[in-house]
Amino acid sequence: MPVLQFAASLRNSRLDNIETFIGSAPMMQILSGAIPSSVSAANSGTLLAEMQLPSDWMGVASSGSKQKLGTWQDASACATGPAGYFRIKDTAAASTWIQGNVGGTGSGSALELDNTSITSGQQVTINTFTLTDGNND
């Protein structure tokens, strides 16, 4: 079985390039249902919340991970339902670049919400979002 290990500085560089590649102020969507099979697949489920992320939306990577910067919040949810997954898209929400699971506070999910049972019109706040690069040294 092959083993790959990357220095923390390389992992940090890869992570910091994600924000540069996607660009400033991308669109975050939270949807119900099962996560699509790939980022190139169409959305599944119902769009529950949508928010424009801050222009500088991620911190600087350290020790192979990076966290969200600023407030990630939708003042008024689009629909009612249980949060199933998230997608980060370009500013125009045309292309999906990242998708993953959603959990409540303390769940250990890449994206943690203040409340995973979303009701139309409620404020939706993302408490935690962390990207971690694998193959650490």
TIMI-2910 file (N, C-alpha, C, CB; in pm, 1 decimal, decimal comma, always signed):
<rs>
+----------+----------+----------+----------+----------+----------+----------+----------+----------+----------+----------+----------+------+
!      n_x !      n_y !      n_z !     ca_x !     ca_y !     ca_z !      c_x !      c_y !      c_z !     cb_x !     cb_y !     cb_z ! resn !
+----------+----------+----------+----------+----------+----------+----------+----------+----------+----------+----------+----------+------+
!    +84,6 !   -117,0 !     +0,0 !     +0,0 !     +0,0 !     +0,0 !    +90,0 !   +124,5 !     +0,0 !    -96,7 !     -0,9 !   +122,7 !  Met !
!    +67,3 !   +217,9 !    -94,0 !   +150,2 !   +337,9 !   -100,0 !   +126,9 !   +428,8 !    +20,7 !   +122,3 !   +414,3 !   -228,8 !  Pro !
!   +231,6 !   +494,7 !    +61,0 !   +224,0 !   +592,4 !   +169,7 !   +270,6 !   +726,1 !   +114,4 !   +310,7 !   +548,6 !   +293,7 !  Val !
!   +190,4 !   +829,5 !   +136,6 !   +226,3 !   +965,7 !    +97,8 !   +224,8 !  +1053,1 !   +221,2 !   +129,8 !  +1021,2 !    -10,4 !  Leu !
!   +326,4 !  +1133,3 !   +235,0 !   +330,7 !  +1230,8 !   +343,6 !   +378,8 !  +1362,7 !   +286,2 !   +423,2 !  +1182,9 !   +460,2 !  Gln !
!   +308,0 !  +1470,3 !   +322,9 !   +342,3 !  +1604,2 !   +276,4 !   +380,4 !  +1690,7 !   +395,1 !   +225,1 !  +1667,6 !   +198,2 !  Phe !
!   +479,8 !  +1775,1 !   +375,8 !   +519,4 !  +1870,7 !   +479,2 !   +403,6 !  +1966,8 !   +505,5 !   +647,7 !  +1949,0 !   +437,0 !  Ala !
!   +395,2 !  +2014,0 !   +628,6 !   +288,0 !  +2107,1 !   +666,0 !   +287,9 !  +2230,6 !   +577,2 !   +302,5 !  +2148,7 !   +812,4 !  Ala !
!   +403,7 !  +2279,7 !   +539,3 !   +409,5 !  +2399,4 !   +454,3 !   +346,5 !  +2373,8 !   +317,2 !   +555,3 !  +2445,5 !   +437,1 !  Ser !
!   +362,8 !  +2254,1 !   +262,2 !   +299,5 !  +2219,3 !   +135,3 !   +148,0 !  +2207,5 !   +153,6 !   +357,9 !  +2086,9 !    +79,7 !  Leu !
!   +106,1 !  +2143,0 !   +261,1 !    -37,6 !  +2129,9 !   +289,4 !   -100,9 !  +2267,6 !   +307,3 !    -60,8 !  +2043,6 !   +416,0 !  Arg !
!    -34,0 !  +2355,7 !   +377,9 !    -85,3 !  +2491,5 !   +397,6 !    -98,0 !  +2565,5 !   +265,0 !     +5,9 !  +2569,8 !   +492,7 !  Asn !
!     +2,2 !  +2550,5 !   +178,7 !     -0,5 !  +2616,0 !    +48,0 !   -118,2 !  +2566,7 !    -35,4 !   +131,0 !  +2591,4 !    -26,9 !  Ser !
!   -141,3 !  +2436,6 !    -35,3 !   -254,6 !  +2381,7 !   -110,5 !   -385,7 !  +2438,7 !    -58,6 !   -256,6 !  +2228,0 !   -101,6 !  Arg !
!   -401,1 !  +2444,9 !    +73,9 !   -523,8 !  +2498,8 !   +133,5 !   -542,3 !  +2646,5 !   +101,4 !   -522,1 !  +2478,9 !   +284,6 !  Leu !
!   -436,3 !  +2724,7 !   +112,9 !   -448,2 !  +2868,2 !    +85,8 !   -481,3 !  +2895,7 !    -59,8 !   -319,7 !  +2939,8 !   +123,5 !  Asp !
!   -442,0 !  +2806,4 !   -148,2 !   -474,3 !  +2823,4 !   -290,4 !   -623,8 !  +2805,9 !   -317,9 !   -394,6 !  +2723,8 !   -374,3 !  Asn !
!   -695,2 !  +2733,4 !   -234,6 !   -838,8 !  +2712,6 !   -255,7 !   -912,9 !  +2845,6 !   -258,8 !   -897,2 !  +2622,2 !   -145,7 !  Ile !
!   -888,8 !  +2931,8 !   -160,6 !   -956,8 !  +3061,6 !   -156,7 !   -917,7 !  +3146,7 !   -277,5 !   -923,4 !  +3136,4 !    -25,9 !  Glu !
!   -790,8 !  +3142,9 !   -315,1 !   -744,8 !  +3217,6 !   -431,6 !   -813,9 !  +3168,0 !   -557,8 !   -592,6 !  +3206,0 !   -446,3 !  Thr !
!   -823,3 !  +3037,5 !   -573,4 !   -883,5 !  +2977,9 !   -693,2 !  -1033,3 !  +3009,7 !   -703,0 !   -862,3 !  +2825,7 !   -692,8 !  Phe !
!  -1107,6 !  +2989,6 !   -594,9 !  -1253,5 !  +3011,5 !   -597,5 !  -1285,5 !  +3160,1 !   -607,7 !  -1320,0 !  +2951,7 !   -471,3 !  Ile !
!  -1207,5 !  +3244,0 !   -542,3 !  -1227,7 !  +3388,0 !   -550,4 !  -1296,8 !  +3444,3 !   -428,2 !  -1306,9 !  +3421,7 !   -672,4 !  Gly !
!  -1308,4 !  +3574,0 !   -426,8 !  -1368,4 !  +3642,7 !   -312,0 !  -1520,5 !  +3635,3 !   -318,7 !  -1322,5 !  +3789,7 !   -306,6 !  Ser !
!  -1580,7 !  +3635,2 !   -201,4 !  -1725,9 !  +3638,8 !   -184,2 !  -1801,3 !  +3527,8 !   -258,6 !  -1777,3 !  +3771,3 !   -229,6 !  Ala !
!  -1761,9 !  +3401,5 !   -238,9 !  -1836,7 !  +3293,4 !   -304,4 !  -1974,3 !  +3275,5 !   -239,5 !  -1756,9 !  +3160,9 !   -297,8 !  Pro !
!  -2057,2 !  +3195,9 !   -302,0 !  -2191,8 !  +3167,3 !   -253,0 !  -2190,3 !  +3034,4 !   -176,9 !  -2294,4 !  +3162,9 !   -370,8 !  Met !
!  -2248,2 !  +3035,0 !    -58,1 !  -2265,5 !  +2913,0 !    +22,7 !  -2412,6 !  +2874,7 !    +17,1 !  -2217,8 !  +2934,4 !   +172,4 !  Met !
!  -2439,2 !  +2749,9 !    -14,3 !  -2576,2 !  +2697,9 !    -14,3 !  -2585,2 !  +2581,0 !    +82,9 !  -2619,8 !  +2654,0 !   -157,5 !  Gln !
!  -2696,1 !  +2575,1 !   +156,0 !  -2725,1 !  +2462,4 !   +243,9 !  -2853,0 !  +2399,1 !   +191,3 !  -2739,5 !  +2507,1 !   +395,6 !  Ile !
!  -2846,7 !  +2268,4 !   +168,5 !  -2957,3 !  +2197,6 !   +105,7 !  -2999,3 !  +2077,2 !   +188,7 !  -2919,2 !  +2153,6 !    -35,2 !  Leu !
!  -3122,0 !  +2033,1 !   +167,4 !  -3171,0 !  +1911,5 !   +232,5 !  -3133,8 !  +1791,8 !   +146,4 !  -3325,3 !  +1917,7 !   +255,6 !  Ser !
!  -3151,0 !  +1673,2 !   +200,3 !  -3131,8 !  +1552,3 !   +122,7 !  -2988,9 !  +1502,2 !   +121,3 !  -3176,5 !  +1575,2 !    -15,7 !  Gly !
!  -2968,6 !  +1406,5 !    +32,1 !  -2838,3 !  +1340,0 !    +20,6 !  -2743,5 !  +1422,4 !    -65,3 !  -2854,4 !  +1198,8 !    -38,8 !  Ala !
!  -2618,3 !  +1420,1 !    -27,0 !  -2515,5 !  +1491,4 !   -101,7 !  -2500,1 !  +1428,5 !   -240,5 !  -2380,4 !  +1489,4 !    -25,0 !  Ile !
!  -2490,3 !  +1510,2 !   -346,0 !  -2470,3 !  +1454,9 !   -480,4 !  -2340,5 !  +1373,6 !   -488,8 !  -2468,2 !  +1568,0 !   -584,4 !  Pro !
!  -2330,8 !  +1289,3 !   -588,6 !  -2216,3 !  +1199,8 !   -602,9 !  -2085,9 !  +1272,8 !   -632,1 !  -2243,1 !  +1101,0 !   -712,0 !  Ser !
!  -2093,7 !  +1392,7 !   -686,5 !  -1974,1 !  +1471,8 !   -715,6 !  -2011,8 !  +1619,9 !   -722,2 !  -1907,8 !  +1425,6 !   -849,0 !  Ser !
!  -1910,9 !  +1707,1 !   -717,7 !  -1940,0 !  +1850,1 !   -727,0 !  -1992,4 !  +1890,0 !   -864,2 !  -1816,1 !  +1930,1 !   -695,0 !  Val !
!  -1970,4 !  +1807,7 !   -965,7 !  -2021,0 !  +1839,6 !  -1099,4 !  -2166,0 !  +1796,9 !  -1118,8 !  -1934,4 !  +1773,7 !  -1204,4 !  Ser !
!  -2220,9 !  +1717,9 !  -1026,9 !  -2361,4 !  +1676,4 !  -1035,5 !  -2451,9 !  +1792,2 !   -993,8 !  -2388,1 !  +1551,6 !   -946,3 !  Ala !
!  -2575,4 !  +1788,7 !  -1040,6 !  -2673,2 !  +1892,4 !  -1007,1 !  -2708,8 !  +1887,2 !   -859,0 !  -2800,1 !  +1876,7 !  -1092,7 !  Ala !
!  -2756,8 !  +1999,3 !   -807,0 !  -2806,8 !  +2002,2 !   -669,3 !  -2915,1 !  +1896,8 !   -652,4 !  -2861,4 !  +2142,9 !   -632,8 !  Asn !
!  -2922,3 !  +1837,5 !   -534,0 !  -3034,0 !  +1750,3 !   -499,1 !  -3099,8 !  +1810,4 !   -376,2 !  -2987,3 !  +1601,7 !   -473,3 !  Ser !
!  -3222,7 !  +1770,3 !   -348,3 !  -3292,4 !  +1823,1 !   -231,7 !  -3342,3 !  +1964,2 !   -253,5 !  -3202,5 !  +1819,5 !   -111,5 !  Gly !
!  -3374,9 !  +2030,4 !   -143,3 !  -3431,3 !  +2164,8 !   -144,1 !  -3328,0 !  +2264,4 !    -94,3 !  -3558,6 !  +2171,5 !    -57,9 !  Thr !
!  -3317,7 !  +2377,8 !   -162,0 !  -3230,7 !  +2484,7 !   -115,9 !  -3293,4 !  +2546,0 !     +8,6 !  -3208,5 !  +2592,3 !   -227,2 !  Leu !
!  -3224,9 !  +2531,6 !   +123,5 !  -3277,1 !  +2581,1 !   +250,7 !  -3224,4 !  +2719,1 !   +286,4 !  -3243,3 !  +2484,7 !   +360,9 !  Leu !
!  -3096,6 !  +2742,2 !   +261,0 !  -3034,1 !  +2870,0 !   +295,3 !  -2925,2 !  +2900,9 !   +193,7 !  -2975,5 !  +2867,1 !   +439,5 !  Ala !
!  -2904,7 !  +3028,9 !   +171,4 !  -2803,7 !  +3072,2 !    +75,6 !  -2744,2 !  +3202,8 !   +127,2 !  -2864,5 !  +3089,7 !    -68,6 !  Glu !
!  -2612,0 !  +3211,8 !   +123,0 !  -2547,1 !  +3332,7 !   +172,8 !  -2421,4 !  +3362,4 !    +94,1 !  -2514,1 !  +3319,0 !   +321,0 !  Met !
!  -2396,3 !  +3491,1 !    +72,4 !  -2270,1 !  +3535,4 !    +13,6 !  -2168,0 !  +3538,4 !   +126,7 !  -2283,8 !  +3677,0 !    -56,7 !  Gln !
!  -2056,9 !  +3472,4 !   +109,0 !  -1953,2 !  +3470,3 !   +211,5 !  -1872,1 !  +3600,2 !   +205,9 !  -1860,7 !  +3347,1 !   +193,4 !  Leu !
!  -1804,1 !  +3633,7 !   +314,6 !  -1723,2 !  +3755,9 !   +315,3 !  -1618,7 !  +3754,3 !   +202,9 !  -1653,6 !  +3772,7 !   +451,5 !  Pro !
!  -1572,4 !  +3871,2 !   +162,3 !  -1474,2 !  +3876,7 !    +53,2 !  -1344,1 !  +3805,4 !    +90,3 !  -1444,5 !  +4022,3 !    +16,1 !  Ser !
!  -1306,1 !  +3808,3 !   +216,0 !  -1194,1 !  +3728,3 !   +265,6 !  -1257,4 !  +3624,5 !   +357,6 !  -1083,5 !  +3817,3 !   +341,3 !  Asp !
!  -1286,5 !  +3507,5 !   +304,1 !  -1372,8 !  +3411,7 !   +373,1 !  -1301,1 !  +3300,3 !   +447,9 !  -1463,5 !  +3351,1 !   +275,9 !  Trp !
!  -1171,1 !  +3287,0 !   +429,9 !  -1096,2 !  +3182,7 !   +500,9 !   -970,2 !  +3242,0 !   +563,9 !  -1058,9 !  +3066,8 !   +404,9 !  Met !
!   -934,2 !  +3189,9 !   +681,7 !   -810,9 !  +3229,8 !   +747,3 !   -690,5 !  +3169,8 !   +676,8 !   -812,4 !  +3188,3 !   +893,7 !  Gly !
!   -573,1 !  +3207,8 !   +719,4 !   -448,7 !  +3153,5 !   +664,7 !   -430,1 !  +3012,7 !   +720,7 !   -325,5 !  +3245,2 !   +699,6 !  Val !
!   -392,8 !  +2919,4 !   +635,5 !   -372,8 !  +2780,9 !   +677,7 !   -256,2 !  +2769,0 !   +774,6 !   -349,1 !  +2691,3 !   +556,7 !  Ala !
!   -273,0 !  +2679,1 !   +870,7 !   -169,2 !  +2651,0 !   +969,2 !   -180,4 !  +2504,7 !  +1009,5 !   -181,5 !  +2745,0 !  +1093,9 !  Ser !
!    -68,6 !  +2435,5 !  +1013,7 !    -66,2 !  +2293,3 !  +1051,6 !   -160,3 !  +2209,1 !   +966,3 !   -103,3 !  +2277,6 !  +1198,5 !  Ser !
!   -176,8 !  +2247,4 !   +839,4 !   -256,8 !  +2167,3 !   +746,2 !   -406,4 !  +2184,8 !   +755,1 !   -226,7 !  +2026,8 !   +766,4 !  Gly !
!   -453,3 !  +2293,3 !   +818,4 !   -597,5 !  +2320,2 !   +818,5 !   -621,1 !  +2470,5 !   +818,7 !   -666,6 !  +2254,0 !   +941,0 !  Ser !
!   -742,4 !  +2510,1 !   +784,3 !   -780,0 !  +2651,3 !   +786,3 !   -927,8 !  +2662,7 !   +820,6 !   -749,7 !  +2719,5 !   +649,9 !  Lys !
!   -964,6 !  +2772,5 !   +884,5 !  -1101,6 !  +2793,6 !   +931,1 !  -1162,2 !  +2916,9 !   +863,7 !  -1104,9 !  +2809,2 !  +1085,1 !  Gln !
!  -1294,6 !  +2923,2 !   +873,3 !  -1368,5 !  +3035,9 !   +816,5 !  -1326,6 !  +3166,2 !   +884,0 !  -1520,6 !  +3014,3 !   +831,4 !  Lys !
!  -1344,4 !  +3274,4 !   +810,6 !  -1324,2 !  +3408,8 !   +864,4 !  -1456,8 !  +3483,2 !   +858,0 !  -1212,7 !  +3485,8 !   +785,7 !  Leu !
!  -1480,1 !  +3568,7 !   +952,8 !  -1598,7 !  +3653,4 !   +949,6 !  -1726,0 !  +3578,8 !   +983,4 !  -1612,6 !  +3716,1 !   +815,2 !  Gly !
!  -1836,6 !  +3647,2 !   +962,6 !  -1968,8 !  +3591,6 !   +991,6 !  -2026,8 !  +3528,8 !   +865,9 !  -2063,7 !  +3700,7 !  +1046,3 !  Thr !
!  -2067,1 !  +3403,8 !   +879,3 !  -2132,3 !  +3332,9 !   +768,8 !  -2277,3 !  +3313,2 !   +811,5 !  -2060,5 !  +3193,6 !   +735,3 !  Trp !
!  -2368,1 !  +3389,5 !   +749,8 !  -2505,1 !  +3391,1 !   +799,4 !  -2603,4 !  +3426,3 !   +688,0 !  -2518,5 !  +3490,4 !   +914,9 !  Gln !
!  -2716,9 !  +3359,3 !   +690,2 !  -2830,6 !  +3392,6 !   +605,1 !  -2936,7 !  +3450,3 !   +698,1 !  -2884,4 !  +3266,2 !   +524,1 !  Asp !
!  -2975,8 !  +3573,7 !   +676,8 !  -3071,8 !  +3641,0 !   +765,2 !  -3210,8 !  +3579,8 !   +757,7 !  -3079,8 !  +3788,0 !   +730,7 !  Ala !
!  -3243,2 !  +3514,0 !   +645,3 !  -3377,6 !  +3458,8 !   +628,1 !  -3372,5 !  +3335,7 !   +538,1 !  -3473,1 !  +3565,0 !   +568,8 !  Ser !
!  -3386,9 !  +3217,5 !   +597,3 !  -3380,8 !  +3091,3 !   +522,3 !  -3486,4 !  +3086,7 !   +412,1 !  -3399,3 !  +2971,9 !   +617,0 !  Ala !
!  -3453,1 !  +3018,8 !   +302,9 !  -3539,8 !  +3008,9 !   +184,9 !  -3655,9 !  +2910,4 !   +202,7 !  -3457,6 !  +2967,7 !    +65,2 !  Cys !
!  -3631,8 !  +2803,8 !   +280,1 !  -3730,2 !  +2695,7 !   +290,4 !  -3712,4 !  +2622,8 !   +423,2 !  -3716,4 !  +2596,5 !   +171,4 !  Ala !
!  -3805,0 !  +2529,6 !   +449,5 !  -3803,3 !  +2450,6 !   +573,0 !  -3757,0 !  +2309,1 !   +543,2 !  -3942,8 !  +2448,6 !   +639,3 !  Thr !
!  -3670,5 !  +2255,6 !   +630,7 !  -3625,9 !  +2117,7 !   +616,5 !  -3499,3 !  +2092,1 !   +695,3 !  -3603,6 !  +2084,1 !   +470,7 !  Gly !
!  -3459,4 !  +1965,5 !   +703,3 !  -3335,0 !  +1931,3 !   +772,7 !  -3214,9 !  +1954,4 !   +681,0 !  -3338,2 !  +1784,4 !   +821,2 !  Pro !
!  -3110,9 !  +2017,9 !   +734,8 !  -2990,1 !  +2041,8 !   +655,6 !  -2921,0 !  +1908,8 !   +627,0 !  -2893,6 !  +2139,1 !   +729,3 !  Ala !
!  -2890,7 !  +1883,6 !   +500,5 !  -2826,5 !  +1759,1 !   +462,0 !  -2682,3 !  +1776,8 !   +418,8 !  -2903,3 !  +1695,0 !   +352,3 !  Gly !
!  -2656,0 !  +1882,6 !   +342,0 !  -2521,5 !  +1905,2 !   +290,7 !  -2506,8 !  +2051,1 !   +250,3 !  -2491,4 !  +1811,9 !   +171,1 !  Tyr !
!  -2381,8 !  +2090,1 !   +221,5 !  -2355,4 !  +2226,8 !   +176,7 !  -2280,2 !  +2222,9 !    +45,3 !  -2275,5 !  +2306,0 !   +282,8 !  Phe !
!  -2285,6 !  +2335,6 !    -24,4 !  -2206,4 !  +2355,8 !   -145,5 !  -2150,4 !  +2497,2 !   -143,6 !  -2291,8 !  +2331,3 !   -274,0 !  Arg !
!  -2023,2 !  +2510,7 !   -179,1 !  -1963,5 !  +2641,7 !   -199,6 !  -1946,9 !  +2658,7 !   -349,8 !  -1826,0 !  +2656,7 !   -123,3 !  Ile !
!  -2003,9 !  +2766,9 !   -400,1 !  -2003,3 !  +2794,4 !   -543,1 !  -1934,3 !  +2927,6 !   -569,4 !  -2147,0 !  +2795,5 !   -599,5 !  Lys !
!  -1911,9 !  +2958,1 !   -695,8 !  -1855,9 !  +3088,4 !   -729,1 !  -1956,9 !  +3197,5 !   -692,7 !  -1818,4 !  +3095,7 !   -879,9 !  Asp !
!  -1917,7 !  +3321,7 !   -705,0 !  -2002,1 !  +3434,6 !   -664,8 !  -2139,0 !  +3431,9 !   -730,9 !  -1933,2 !  +3564,8 !   -697,6 !  Thr !
!  -2146,6 !  +3389,1 !   -856,1 !  -2273,9 !  +3384,0 !   -929,0 !  -2350,6 !  +3254,5 !   -904,5 !  -2248,9 !  +3400,3 !  -1077,4 !  Ala !
!  -2296,6 !  +3164,7 !   -821,8 !  -2357,1 !  +3034,1 !   -792,0 !  -2372,4 !  +2947,7 !   -915,9 !  -2492,5 !  +3053,1 !   -726,8 !  Ala !
!  -2283,4 !  +2965,6 !  -1012,8 !  -2290,2 !  +2888,1 !  -1136,8 !  -2212,0 !  +2757,0 !  -1128,0 !  -2237,6 !  +2971,2 !  -1252,5 !  Ala !
!  -2095,9 !  +2758,2 !  -1063,8 !  -2010,9 !  +2639,9 !  -1054,9 !  -1989,9 !  +2600,8 !   -909,2 !  -1875,4 !  +2664,8 !  -1123,7 !  Ser !
!  -2002,5 !  +2471,0 !   -881,5 !  -1978,0 !  +2419,9 !   -747,0 !  -1831,3 !  +2380,1 !   -737,2 !  -2071,7 !  +2298,8 !   -714,0 !  Thr !
!  -1765,1 !  +2423,7 !   -626,2 !  -1624,7 !  +2392,8 !   -606,7 !  -1600,6 !  +2302,2 !   -486,6 !  -1546,6 !  +2519,7 !   -590,8 !  Trp !
!  -1684,7 !  +2313,0 !   -384,4 !  -1668,6 !  +2232,0 !   -264,0 !  -1807,4 !  +2188,9 !   -218,8 !  -1593,3 !  +2311,0 !   -150,4 !  Ile !
!  -1819,6 !  +2065,9 !   -171,9 !  -1943,1 !  +2020,5 !   -108,6 !  -1907,1 !  +1928,3 !     +6,3 !  -2036,2 !  +1948,6 !   -210,7 !  Gln !
!  -1998,3 !  +1915,7 !   +103,0 !  -1971,5 !  +1828,9 !   +216,2 !  -2090,3 !  +1816,4 !   +308,9 !  -1853,4 !  +1879,2 !   +292,4 !  Gly !
!  -2069,1 !  +1740,6 !   +414,9 !  -2177,5 !  +1715,1 !   +508,6 !  -2197,1 !  +1832,3 !   +604,0 !  -2150,3 !  +1587,6 !   +587,2 !  Asn !
!  -2314,5 !  +1836,1 !   +664,1 !  -2353,1 !  +1940,1 !   +759,2 !  -2387,7 !  +1871,7 !   +890,8 !  -2474,0 !  +2025,8 !   +705,7 !  Val !
!  -2347,5 !  +1932,7 !   +999,2 !  -2382,9 !  +1881,9 !  +1131,4 !  -2410,5 !  +1997,1 !  +1225,8 !  -2271,3 !  +1792,6 !  +1187,4 !  Gly !
!  -2457,9 !  +1963,2 !  +1341,7 !  -2482,4 !  +2062,9 !  +1444,7 !  -2354,0 !  +2095,7 !  +1520,0 !  -2589,8 !  +2013,9 !  +1541,7 !  Gly !
!  -2362,3 !  +2192,1 !  +1608,6 !  -2248,3 !  +2234,1 !  +1688,4 !  -2187,9 !  +2115,7 !  +1763,2 !  -2289,7 !  +2343,5 !  +1786,9 !  Thr !
!  -2056,7 !  +2098,6 !  +1750,1 !  -1986,2 !  +1989,9 !  +1817,7 !  -1992,0 !  +1856,2 !  +1747,2 !  -2040,3 !  +1973,8 !  +1953,0 !  Gly !
!  -2050,5 !  +1850,7 !  +1626,9 !  -2066,0 !  +1723,2 !  +1555,2 !  -1936,8 !  +1674,3 !  +1490,9 !  -2171,9 !  +1737,0 !  +1448,8 !  Ser !
!  -1842,2 !  +1764,8 !  +1470,2 !  -1719,7 !  +1727,2 !  +1401,2 !  -1731,4 !  +1732,9 !  +1250,2 !  -1679,2 !  +1590,3 !  +1442,2 !  Gly !
!  -1845,4 !  +1777,2 !  +1197,9 !  -1862,4 !  +1792,2 !  +1053,4 !  -1776,3 !  +1906,6 !  +1003,2 !  -2010,6 !  +1816,2 !  +1017,4 !  Ser !
!  -1744,4 !  +1904,5 !   +874,9 !  -1666,6 !  +2014,3 !   +816,0 !  -1739,7 !  +2147,0 !   +834,8 !  -1640,4 !  +1988,4 !   +665,5 !  Ala !
!  -1871,9 !  +2143,1 !   +826,7 !  -1954,8 !  +2262,0 !   +845,9 !  -2051,6 !  +2234,9 !   +959,5 !  -2031,3 !  +2299,9 !   +715,1 !  Leu !
!  -2047,0 !  +2318,1 !  +1061,4 !  -2136,5 !  +2304,2 !  +1176,3 !  -2229,3 !  +2424,2 !  +1184,5 !  -2056,3 !  +2289,3 !  +1307,2 !  Glu !
!  -2359,6 !  +2394,9 !  +1189,2 !  -2463,4 !  +2498,1 !  +1198,8 !  -2509,0 !  +2515,9 !  +1341,9 !  -2582,7 !  +2463,1 !  +1110,1 !  Leu !
!  -2567,1 !  +2632,0 !  +1370,0 !  -2625,8 !  +2654,1 !  +1501,8 !  -2751,2 !  +2569,6 !  +1519,9 !  -2658,7 !  +2802,6 !  +1521,8 !  Asp !
!  -2817,5 !  +2533,2 !  +1407,5 !  -2940,3 !  +2454,6 !  +1412,6 !  -2957,3 !  +2384,8 !  +1278,3 !  -3064,7 !  +2544,3 !  +1446,1 !  Asn !
!  -2960,8 !  +2252,3 !  +1274,9 !  -2973,8 !  +2179,3 !  +1148,4 !  -3118,6 !  +2161,1 !  +1104,0 !  -2908,6 !  +2044,3 !  +1160,8 !  Thr !
!  -3213,6 !  +2194,1 !  +1189,6 !  -3356,0 !  +2192,3 !  +1152,7 !  -3394,6 !  +2333,9 !  +1113,4 !  -3446,9 !  +2139,1 !  +1270,9 !  Ser !
!  -3391,8 !  +2359,6 !   +985,0 !  -3411,0 !  +2495,8 !   +934,0 !  -3558,2 !  +2520,8 !   +903,9 !  -3325,9 !  +2519,4 !   +807,4 !  Ile !
!  -3604,2 !  +2638,9 !   +940,7 !  -3740,9 !  +2682,5 !   +914,1 !  -3735,9 !  +2805,6 !   +824,9 !  -3817,7 !  +2712,5 !  +1046,5 !  Thr !
!  -3820,1 !  +2809,7 !   +724,6 !  -3825,3 !  +2923,3 !   +633,4 !  -3832,9 !  +3054,2 !   +711,4 !  -3945,4 !  +2910,6 !   +538,3 !  Ser !
!  -3747,0 !  +3148,1 !   +675,4 !  -3746,6 !  +3279,2 !   +738,6 !  -3654,5 !  +3291,2 !   +858,3 !  -3883,2 !  +3313,5 !   +780,1 !  Gly !
!  -3607,1 !  +3180,0 !   +912,3 !  -3518,4 !  +3188,3 !  +1029,6 !  -3378,3 !  +3231,2 !   +987,8 !  -3512,5 !  +3052,4 !  +1103,4 !  Gln !
!  -3305,0 !  +3285,6 !  +1081,1 !  -3164,1 !  +3317,9 !  +1059,3 !  -3083,7 !  +3188,3 !  +1068,6 !  -3112,7 !  +3424,2 !  +1163,4 !  Gln !
!  -2993,5 !  +3166,9 !   +973,3 !  -2908,1 !  +3048,0 !   +972,0 !  -2763,4 !  +3094,1 !   +987,4 !  -2927,6 !  +2964,3 !   +839,8 !  Val !
!  -2694,8 !  +3041,4 !  +1088,6 !  -2557,0 !  +3080,0 !  +1116,5 !  -2465,7 !  +2959,2 !  +1109,9 !  -2546,3 !  +3147,0 !  +1253,5 !  Thr !
!  -2356,6 !  +2973,8 !  +1036,8 !  -2254,5 !  +2870,0 !  +1030,7 !  -2153,6 !  +2901,2 !  +1140,7 !  -2185,8 !  +2863,2 !   +888,3 !  Ile !
!  -2148,0 !  +2814,1 !  +1239,0 !  -2057,6 !  +2834,3 !  +1351,8 !  -1914,5 !  +2797,8 !  +1317,4 !  -2103,5 !  +2753,2 !  +1470,6 !  Asn !
!  -1895,4 !  +2685,8 !  +1249,4 !  -1761,9 !  +2634,1 !  +1222,3 !  -1754,0 !  +2582,9 !  +1079,2 !  -1725,4 !  +2522,3 !  +1321,7 !  Thr !
!  -1645,4 !  +2614,8 !  +1012,7 !  -1614,1 !  +2556,6 !   +882,4 !  -1463,2 !  +2539,5 !   +878,0 !  -1666,4 !  +2646,6 !   +762,7 !  Phe !
!  -1418,7 !  +2416,6 !   +859,1 !  -1276,2 !  +2385,9 !   +858,7 !  -1241,4 !  +2300,8 !   +736,3 !  -1235,8 !  +2313,1 !   +989,0 !  Thr !
!  -1134,3 !  +2340,6 !   +668,9 !  -1076,6 !  +2259,2 !   +563,1 !   -947,2 !  +2200,4 !   +616,8 !  -1052,0 !  +2342,6 !   +432,3 !  Leu !
!   -928,3 !  +2070,3 !   +598,5 !   -808,2 !  +2001,9 !   +643,9 !   -747,0 !  +1927,5 !   +526,0 !   -839,9 !  +1904,6 !   +761,1 !  Thr !
!   -618,7 !  +1944,3 !   +507,0 !   -547,1 !  +1876,5 !   +399,3 !   -485,8 !  +1748,4 !   +455,3 !   -437,0 !  +1969,2 !   +337,1 !  Asp !
!   -502,5 !  +1638,5 !   +384,3 !   -455,5 !  +1509,2 !   +431,5 !   -307,6 !  +1482,9 !   +407,1 !   -534,4 !  +1402,7 !   +367,4 !  Gly !
!   -267,5 !  +1360,7 !   +434,4 !   -131,1 !  +1313,2 !   +411,5 !    -27,5 !  +1392,8 !   +491,2 !    -98,1 !  +1320,2 !   +263,4 !  Asn !
!    -56,8 !  +1413,0 !   +618,7 !    +37,2 !  +1490,3 !   +700,9 !   +164,7 !  +1412,3 !   +728,6 !    -28,3 !  +1530,5 !   +832,9 !  Asn !
!   +269,4 !  +1488,9 !   +761,8 !   +400,2 !  +1426,7 !   +783,7 !   +417,5 !  +1374,4 !   +922,5 !   +508,8 !  +1523,2 !   +754,7 !  Asp !
+----------+----------+----------+----------+----------+----------+----------+----------+----------+----------+----------+----------+------+
</rs>
